[in-house]
Amino acid sequence: FASVALDPRVRYFGNTRVGSQMRVSDLRSVYDAVVLAYGASEDKRLGVCGEDGHNERVGVVSARMFVAWYNGLPEAQDLHMDLLSHDTVVIVGHGNVALDCARILLAPLEHLARTDITNRALTALAQSNIRRVEMVGRRGPLQVSFTTKELREMIKLDNVDIVCDRDLVERECASAEGQAFLTHKRPLRRMMDLLLKHSVRPEDAQKEKQFHVRFLMSPSEVIYSGGQSVRFQTNVLEGLPESARAVSTDSYVDVPCAMALRSVGYASTSLCGVPFDSVRRIVPNIAGRVVHDGDAVRGLYVAGWLKRGPVGVIATTMQDAYRTADALVMDLESGATSSPCSPCSSSTSSIDTMLAQTRVAKTSVSYDDWLRIDAHEIAVGVAHKKPREKLTSVNEMLDVIGCSKNQ
């Protein structure tokens, strides 16, 4: 990132909200092309009764916001959580984010203290009563979304037993359909081998803390009676492993907990003046070119999760970004970016005029400002034997760079 940001052709404007401080049409009026790459900032809900809590009980908390909380994002610092009333947290979802949340909840404090987790989060986790995390998914072991790398991070925690239905994992992997499927999914086969090597059955768990990976269960309700529990409906799988679907049964399981986290996917949001598919929650596009009613919107492009949905890791997103960049360069060279709302020739002066008119010039943070914030966090972190100590409010960040640029 630094090599790109330091390129004299690149200008960085932080502390700026597109959609409120400025419109996409403002950007398009002074730039030859605009690329939308703001990702997926909302999470999908479970859609079950009791999800939003009851009286003093927190109900189901967004895993996305939990990650933002311990990573120091300002908007998540007042997150309402419960780590005290019970020894168990339930996480709904079988992806990497779910596994990350479980690791943070169960990791030894001395391990976390050496990372860049915020002091505020570290203090809360030091007081936590959580000793058990149940990560629950609606399908089976061959349909999990987490990766070997994240599983290995959990395995490194010596104080945690990884618990699962080993009979189910072995049965799914050994079946004829499972064997055929795993022949073409070698990373998944290695991960199943790893899970079996480092997991125990429930009755054999003996360590201080436990991480339970549970399969074939879908949340149906959050119950508030003498505490909090998540009621799950048990499932059976129908179909081949690559397309297996979870079919509910008449059996239910209640899991008592302090709170539950939902980690069942992300969703992008719309911006005024930009076409948006409200069903797929993406900006409609063809090869990164934004389209409206089947026609390309000249000079407007999209990349990443906003382009194709919240699937894939960093490497996937990078390749996707390259393809969008290729399309943009091709259009620039052919003159296909020009439109009634874009300039014949973008210029620094026209951009500066727009920034002044929208007041962005007065409130934005430059890359040099960002570097000063970065240096401050690292210096404070070094004093506490950490990689950095993150600032957790925008005002703190603005104080570091010695200015008042409130929006």
Helices and strands as residue ranges (DSSP letters): H 2-5, H 24-28, E 34-36, E 42-43, E 60-62, H 63-71, G 74-76, E 88-92, H 96-106, H 109-112, H 119-126, E 132-136, G 141-143, H 148-155, E 160-164, H 166-174, H 176-183, H 186-198, E 199-200, G 202-204, E 209-214, E 217-223, E 229-238, G 241-243, E 245-256, E 259-262, E 266-267, E 285-286, E 289-292, E 295-302, H 305-308, H 314-334, H 348-357, H 360-363, H 367-383, H 394-400
